[in-house]
Amino acid sequence: MTNQYITSQNGAPVADDQNSVTAGARGPVLLQDFHLIEKLAHFNRERIPERVVHAKGTGVYGTFTVTNDLSQYTIADHFQGVGKQTEVFVRFSTVGGEMGSADAERDPRGFGVRFYTARGNHDIVGNNTPTFFLRDGIKFPDFIHTQKRNPMTNLKDPQAMWDFWSLNPESLHQVTILMSDRGIPANYRQMHGYGSHTFSFWNAKGERYWVKFHFRCQQPIANLTEEQAAKVKGIDPDHAQRDIVAAITDGNLPRWQLCVQIMPEADAEKYHVNPFDLTKVWSHKDYPLIEVGMMELNRLPQNYFAEVEQVALAPSNLVPGVGASPDKMLQARLFAYADAQRYRIGANYNQLPVNCPHATQANHHQRAGAMAGTQCPYHQSQTGGDAAANYGPNSVATGLQDASQFKEPPLRIDGDADRYSRFDQDDFTQAGDLYRIFSEEEKQRLADTIAGTLSQASHDVQQRMICHFSRADADYGARVMAALAK
């Protein structure tokens, strides 16, 4: 039988479907990678109209108050001035399930925060985990396909899930988190949140720092066991939604302390792990948490569809003082999230009240498209400047000008543009480090949970996964093997 080569949609053979084109091994993803763009753009359009991922969730408004001025690291307005308050909107969600799925699934939780800052909306769109399953966005559509329903049986598919993980050992760290006692948060109020990706700060001197965002839960952390989750799913599949509504209504306002890890720009070249790898964490000993402020949620939306279903969080919503990094997954999401919102809601989704800037006015040259002219209740105009001039530069006296004072400092790029392999890296040390901090009881529950679905996969997949577990820690592999033999 001849090999069937993977092709792009125009029938051209694809030489490498595993790695995005980047400028250097650690460099940013290049827009010229048409295969990546095609995959992500098609993936964003695979469902109508609910979100492809993070379909089931809830949203709450609140405030963020600065408790530690960060002006030495960033010009970002909402992180400066002790006591400064910024309105926020937070969307919590599960990831893999459909709109009608249960809140108590073993699944990462989306943790997306929007700051309505004086210089535009800043979105930190992360999860309740500091890592993710992948380090390159070119594999994101493939991964999510394994978490969704089998295209023939329309059933969840443990074989596909574990087959993918067994062939992508970079997932092992996140798989260990997901299958551990941390894998099913009890509700949305009692879990940490993370920006997960590496972002950048820059200050008034033009100095750049790499940064990771941590939302430290101020409520006691709580998770469900596999047995508890099974009961909750049968009793109340909307239990997390009900919990957050009850908490806000009763005045039991949840709070998170925002902290950051700060890495000087030059450290990235010598740090012992790639600081832009989403499957890795930075040691808190190397880069301790620095307090920034306190986020409190205090107001429920008045219209769930208008404010929660139509909120369009995107990591590309950045503001002066906060930028991207060469993180390959982040680079892909900078395109994919905004593109998904344009498809799902329409080209002018940012004119909707939940999406338009609340603290500042949006000024741009975009006029046409679906929902054009939707009136933002916070400002008289969504466009600014002269209404007749939808181009720039122009000679109109009221025309819009470049805000050059907010220019991001240049990012040095070094290396040849190529598809660098994501397989020649250490995917086991941090997963093993995490395993070794678990108690004996936690280790056994982890092995049993893994065996619960891995037992439904083929023997060759099981053997590949046992090899991965063993490379992380010999006892890890032995326990899973023993659990599969029961």
C-alpha positions, 0 to 999 in steps of 0.5 A: 500500500502506498503512503497517503501524504497529508496535504493542504486544502489545495492538494499540495503535500505538506512536508511537516505537519508537526512544527510551526515555522519560526525565526530560530528554534525559540523564535516567534511564529511567522505569518508566512506559515500558510499551513498553520494559518489554514489549520487554525482558520478551518478549526475555528469554523468547525462548529456553529454557533457555540464555541469549539472549546470552552463552550460551557461556562459562566461570567462575572464582573468585578474589580481589580485593585493594585496593592503593589506598584509595578512601574519599574517593570511596565508602563501598563496603566492598570498595574501602577499606583497603589489603590488604583481600581480597574473593572474586570470581567472573568469567564470560567469554563470547562474546555472539551465539553459541549454547551450541555455537558456537565460542570464536573467533568475531568477537564482543565478549566478556562480562566479568562480575565478582562481588564477594562483599562484606561488604555484599552481592554487587556485580556489574560486568557488562561486556565486553572493550570500553569501548563498545557498539553502542547508547545506548538499551536499547529497541533492544537486542532489535532489535540482537540479532535481527540477530546471531542466525539469520534466522527463515526460513533459520535462517542467520546474516544479514549483510544484517540485521546491516549493515542495522541498523548502517547505520540506527543510526550510533551503532554505528560506534565499536563496529563499528570495534572489532569489525572491527579486529584487536581483534575476536577475543581469543585467549582469555579471559586476554589481554584487558582488561575494562570495566564499560563503563557509567557508574556512580556512587560516593558517599562518607561526606559524601554527595558523588557521583562518576561512575565507569567501571571498567577491568580492565587485563589483566596478561598480554600482550594477544593477538588472533587474525587472521581466518585464525587464527580460522578454523583454531582454530574447526575444530580446537578450538571450545572453545579458550578454555574449554580455555585457562582450565582449563589455566592455572588447573590449571597455576598460571598464574593470570591477573591484572587490575588494577582501575582507575577513571575518576572524574568529579565530579558537576558535570562531567557537565553541561559535559563535551564528550560525554554521559558517560552515552552507552555509545557514547562513552569518556572521554578518559584525559587528562581523567580519568586511570585511578586504581588500585584493586586487583588481581584474581587468578583461582585456582579452577575451579568444581567443577560447571560447570552449578551454578556457571557456567550458574546464576550470575546476574550482574546490573548491578542487584546494587549495594551501598552506595557504588556506584549507577547513572547516567542511562545509558539502556542501564544503566537498561534492563539494571537491569531486564532482567538480573534479569528474565531470571534470574528467568525462566531459573532461577526466582524464588529464583535468589539462594538458589543457592550461586553467587548467594547472598551469601557474606560477608553474610546475605540478609534479606528478606520473600520466601518463596514461589516455585520453589526457595523454601527452598534452603539457602545453604551460607554462612548458616543463613537466607536470610530473616532476622528472624522467619520468620512475618513476611514483610511490613514494617513489622511489630511483631515484635521481631526484624523487619527494619529499614531500613538508612538509614545507607546511603541514596544521596544524591539525584540531581537530575533536570531536564527533561520526560519525553519520548522524546528522539531518539538520532540527533541526536548525534555518532556519528563523531568517536570512531570516526574517532579510533580509526581514525587510531591504527591502523597502515596495515596495521591499517587495511587489515585492518579494511577487508578484514574489513568487506568480507568480510561487508558484501559480502553485504549489499545495495547500498543498505546498503553505500552507507549504511555507506560514508557512515558510515565516510567521516564518521568519516574520509575514508580509512576510507570510501575503503578500505572502498569499495576493499575492496568493489570487489575 
